[in-house]
Amino acid sequence: MSDIQIENVRKVYPGNVEVIPDLELSIAAGELCVLVGPSGCGKSTLLRMVAGLEPITDGEIRIGGRRVNELEPVERDISMVFQNYALYPHMSVFDNMAYGLRNRGTAKPEIQRRVREAAQVLGLEDFLQRKPRQLSGGQRQRVAMGRAIVRDPAAFLFDEPLSNLDAKLRVKTRVEIRDLQQRLKTTALYVTHDQQEAMTLADKLVVMNAGRIEQVGAPMEVYARPASLFVAGFIGSPPMNIIPADRVPGLAAHDTASAGMTIGVRPEALIADPAGPVEMTVRVVERLGATSNIHGMLPDGTTEVIASVTGETVPAPGDTARFAAAKVDLHLFDAEGRRVSE
Ligand SMILES: Nc1ncnc2c1ncn2[C@@H]1O[C@H](COP(=O)(O)OP(=O)(O)OP(=O)(O)O)[C@@H](O)[C@H]1O
């Protein structure tokens, strides 16, 4: 097991395009660290720099205490799993998984042992003689993971590995990856733009925005105490309601209204209450089964609010509905979007 240290890393692409100004990140040995953020925020660039597929402009990256800046990808002792699987179509599953070991001159019996072991872990024993085209998308992704596992690397790097799978398979494979990582305890860096995937997989969640880290923490910590308006809006689904404090005077203390502050309140923290301070005109009600999302508009006519409620009885479009929230469920942000509440 190896840790990964990213220190003062900067990335400027040719043409003087600075996409990562100065980034620090420490990933402990055995930890699954997930980088999440909107398209273009620099997640893939960071992962590719750790992999050695992209040179870094400034700073240092260490894997297991060893500086890897100048090392080629093959010398870094990492395994990558890509979105498109990158399997060799003409080779069997066994040969695909054995490829890296053969290249390194590993002895035949050792290759047999490791591939069979990985196939067992991944439930691929019955598919070893098949070609990739004879497998489903989920099975192909497992072969790609098998190929990563057999090398017993210092770290796994995952680049959006689930984005080619359909929704159901994505959830299933997500659980498999989590389970696998917990058993193997291999350090992993995982990139996704899907906040739900990030929340469920991560030991350490890193929210990126425009080449910078907005917040690092355990998923539930980030969910419970988002450090900025950006994180508040990005983590959680449906997203946290962001309400200018002066629009709902009764919701938070009066001194917040005058300071250009914003109140964040999660849809699931809004409780139906006929005397509640949050008044909305209901526009759309989404019934999801166990919960319903009520989409409405505040009296100001510009601030949209969502309340997630359980139960059979929900308001209808056009109704006026009122909600309250407990003080502990209010998140206050200053005019710069930084968290000010505890
Ligand atoms: N080779 C390149 N040359 C110049 N700019 C690049 C290059 N590769 C990426 N970029 C730019 O760097 C920024 C970060 O890209 P990156 O692919 O790391 O983002 P990302 O967060 O992984 O996005 P996505 O989720 O869409 O893959 C983007 O603005 C992108 O246009």
The ligand as a Gaussian input file, in Angstrom:
#p B3LYP/6-31G(d) Opt

LIG

0 1
 N       -4.369000      19.042000     -24.330000
 C       -4.992000      20.155000     -23.912000
 N       -4.625000      21.377000     -24.355000
 C       -5.219000      22.485000     -23.911000
 N       -6.221000      22.505000     -23.004000
 C       -6.645000      21.332000     -22.531000
 C       -6.055000      20.086000     -22.946000
 N       -6.684000      19.088000     -22.298000
 C       -7.603000      19.673000     -21.523000
 N       -7.595000      21.009000     -21.644000
 C       -8.443000      21.985000     -20.930000
 O       -8.177000      21.849000     -19.543000
 C       -9.370000      22.011000     -18.787000
 C       -9.554000      20.804000     -17.878000
 O       -9.798000      19.652000     -18.655000
 P      -10.037000      18.234000     -18.000000
 O      -10.224000      17.242000     -19.117000
 O       -9.000000      17.966000     -17.015000
 O      -11.422000      18.477000     -17.272000
 P      -12.395000      17.449000     -16.569000
 O      -12.749000      18.047000     -15.274000
 O      -11.819000      16.101000     -16.556000
 O      -13.655000      17.499000     -17.535000
 P      -14.599000      16.313000     -18.092000
 O      -15.457000      15.879000     -16.932000
 O      -15.383000      17.005000     -19.154000
 O      -13.694000      15.250000     -18.604000
 C      -10.490000      22.207000     -19.779000
 O      -10.772000      23.580000     -19.865000
 C       -9.915000      21.697000     -21.077000
 O      -10.461000      22.369000     -22.174000

